[in-house]
Every structure is written in C-alpha cells, then in structure tokens.
Amino acid sequence: MDLSTAPSGRAYTALPIDPTQGFPQAFSTVFNTVTYVFFLYVDIGAAALAESSDELFNLPSENAFLVARVDTANPDGSRATVFIRKLVPELEYLAGDIALFFPQQTVARENLNGQGEFGSVVIGGIASRWA
C-alpha cells in the first residue's frame, strides 16, 4: 500500500518515518508553516509477544497496534498535543488543520526497542485537512 490509496483522494506528503531507527521513535516535520512533532510507538502485550514466533508484525492485530501522538511546536518552545490514537491502516484521521494516513504498518520484532534493517515498513502521510 502507498499514500495514493487514501479513501478521500487527498494528496498526502510522506512523513520521514525511518523504521530502521526502531520503535518508539520521534521526528519533527514542517507542514504549511507549522512544525509538528510525531511520536510513534508499538503497543504489544507481553503475552502476545512471548506466544508469537512471528518475526514481522502486521499491525494492527490482536493485542498489538501502532500508536501516534502529534504535537505542534510553538515559537515559545511549548507544545500542544493535537492527536493521539491507535492507528488503523484503512482510516484517515483529522486533527486540527491536518489529515493523517498510515496505510502500511509492518514492524519487525527486532525493531521493537531496537535499531537496524529487519524488514519493518511503516508508511505515513500528512495532508491539509481543508483540501
């Protein structure tokens, strides 16, 4: 899946997600003159992790999901949270003046609190809410 599969037809700009940096991860990006700070993490139950022999987790699944928090960075250094939730690949999310879409969420076991190239693929995009 890619960013062109959004149900609304919005044109999404790719977010600088780097799965090789592992999860959790944080990055900032400027969109329409606003600085957004993204925090992504995988929430997976310990029992589900211990019981699974999977090397790659296609999220969401039972007891495992990707969570995103998005803050705006204000000129005075403060931040305001505009979005926090579990992500579902087929859904587009609206938060303030932006829309978000995360169509692919595959995370390798080794990228849970670890860095490296293990096959994780997480794609996310940002667009103007009022296109």
Buried (B, 14 or more C-beta within 10 A) or exposed (E): BEBEBBEEEBEBBEBEBEBEBBBBBEBEBEBEEBBBBBBBBBBBEEEBBEEBEEEBBEBBEEBBBBBBBBBBBEEEEEBEEBBEBEBBBEEBBEBEEBBBBBBBBBBBBBBBEEBEEBBBBBBBBBBBBEE
